[in-house]
């Protein structure tokens, strides 16, 4: 196993007094491709921690953080110890919506009074996680399983997007283990530092020849294989019934 400084966290959704989970409801409302983008980012945070390579984030106040899976939406989360609680989403269109509905980001660089209140609310809930606090809702894994059960292609697309985060994490861990800077690794690979930085920011899936050069420079090798995708039993049953 590679040495890594990343600390996994349990990703959960905040639950309101009425029993709703606004952040999860927002995810459900998105188109499939957007759900995959957001899901891949949250899975990277869950597997590798808030400092996972490629995860754009900003600490707003205390334990309140802002995550940015793409150019159009932000997620506000509370990170306390081994738990991350997803509070709400904001889209850059209209005003910030109530209970996680889409809205325009306001005062992007300073937490608003509403965000401070949300931070206090989630902090109290998070501290009491072990006491079965009612504000700690379902898990990210629950949502991902639900989406994959409804549409197996969701899981396939999610894996494709998550591969960029997985590669970035492995590359950064191996580079740091070798005691190399991005510039030093780039020199060994005969490329430029920004190319290595893009890989570690999970921005692109590199070409195979570049991956092989990076692997050799780190004393490793690239393993490429094919795996058959399991058929969808539900789809097969429907096809058989229609015959």
N, C-alpha and C positions, 0 to 999 in steps of 0.2 A: 504493500500500500504506500502511496506517495505521502510524504510529509506535507501537511498543509496547515496554514495558520487560520483557515476559515472555520467558523463555528456554526454548525447547523442550528436552525431554530424551528419550532413548531408553528406553522402558519394557521391561524384561526380567524374566523369572521366575528365581528362584533355583533351582539344581539341586543336589540332595543327592549324597552319595557313591554312593548306589545308583541315581542317574540319574532320580530322581523330581523333579517340580516341584510341591510341595505347594500353593502359592498358585494355580496354574493348575488343579490337581485340584479345589480347593475351588470355584473359579468354575464348573467343569463340573457340580458337584453341586447348584447352585442352580436354582430355578425360573426360567423365561425372563425374567420381569419383573425379578427381582433381578439376573440376569446383565446385563441391559441397563442397569440403574442403575449397577452397579459398572463396567461397560465404558465407559459415558459419562464417568464421573469419571476413569478412568485415561486415556482418550483426551484429555480436557481437560488433564490433567497433561502428557501427551506433547506435545500441540500448543502449549500455552501455558506450561508449566513448573510447578513446585511452588507458585508464587504465583498460579496461575490464579484469576481471580474465581470465587467459588462453591465452591471446593474447601476443605472443612473439614480443617484439618491442624494438627498440633502437633509441635514439635520436642522429642524426648524426651532425646536425649543425642548430642552430636556430630553425626554424619550420619544418625542413626536418627530417622525420622519416623513419625508415626501419621496415617493418612488415615481419614476417616469419610464413606463414601458415603451412609449412612442412619443411622437411630436404633438399629439393631440389630447392626451389625458394624463392625469396625475392620480396617485393613490396616497392617502394619508394613513399611516400606520403607527402603532405604538410598539416599541421594542423594549421589553423588560426581561432580562435574563434570557432563558431559553425559549421565550414565547414572543411571537409577533402577532398582533391583533389588527386586522384590516378594518379601518373605521369607515372610510368613505372614498368616493371617486369624484374627480372634477374634470369636466371637459371644457375646452376653450370655446364656449359658445353660450351666450346668455349669462345670467347671474349664477352664482354658486347655488346649486339646488339643495333643498332640504333632504336629509336622510340619504345622501349619496347619489341623488339624481344629478344628471349632467348640468354643468354650469360653467361660467367663465371664471378663470383664476383671477382673484383680486389680491392686491398687495403681495405680489409674488415673493418678495424677499423678507417680509415680516409676518409672523403668525397673527391672524386676526383674533379678536376676542372669542369668536365662535370656535376657532381651532384650539385656543387655549382651554376653553371649556371642554372640548372633546378630548383633549389630552388628559385633563384631570379625571374625566369620566372613565376613560379607558385605563388609566393608571390604577385607579381604585379597583377596577374589575380585574386587571392583570395581577395585581399583588395578591388577590384572593383566589387565584386560579385553583389552587390546591383545595379550596373550600367549596368547590363546585359552584362558583359564582355564576349567576344566571346570565351575565352579560358576555360570557365566553361561549360563542356559538360553535357551529360545525367547522370542520377542518378543510384545508385546501384539498387534501386527499379525497375527502367525501365528494367535493365538487368535481374534481377531475374524473373520479369513477362514474359519477352521474352522467357527465358529458360523454364519456367514452362508451357507456352502455347505450346511450341514445344514438350515437353515431360513431362507429369504429374509425371513420376517417379523421375524426377529431383527434384521437390519440396519435395517429400516424403524423398528422401535421404538427402536433405539439412536440413530438420527438424530434422532428426535423429542426424546429426552432430551438429546442433545448440543446441540441447537439452543439450549437455555437457557444452556449454557456459552459457546457461540459468540456469542450476543447479549450476554451479560455482558461478554465480553472486548472486543467491538467498542465497546460503549457506554462502558466505562471508559477505553479508549484514546482515544476521541474526546473525552470529557469532559476528560481530563487534557491532551490536545493543545490544547484550547480554554482551558486555564487556569482551569477552573471547579471549585468544590467541589460536592459533592452538593447542598448547600443552595442554592447559587446556581443550579444547573441546575433544581432543583425550582421555584424562584421563577419562572424563565423559562417553565416548562411549566405553571405554575399548579396545582401539586400540592404534596405534602409530601415532605420529605427521606426518610422511611422508604420511600416508594414507589420512589424511585431506588435506595435501598440494597437493596431486595428484588430489583430487576432485576440489580444488579451482584453479588448473591450467588447468582444463577441459581436462585432459588426459584420463580419463576413465569414463564410466557410471557404477556406483557402483551397487553391488547386493542389492536387495530389503531389506534384513535384516539389512545391514549396514545403508541404508538410514533411516530405521525406528528407529534405535538406535540413529542416529544423530538427527533426528527430535525430539525424546523424550528428548534428552539432551538439546535441544533448546526450549523446551516447545511448540513444533509444532507437526503436524501429516502429514503423507504421504498419498496423495489421488491418487489412481490408478483406471483408468477407461478405457473402450474400446470405440473407435469412428470409425464408418464406413467410409471408404474412398470413396468419391464421384466417380462414374464411369466416364470414359472419353467419352463424347458425340461423339467426332470425331472418336474414335475407334469403338464405337457402330454403327455409320453410315456406316463405312467401312465394318464392319462385315455383316450388313444388306444388303448392296449393293452386296456383294459377294455371297449371297444365291441364 
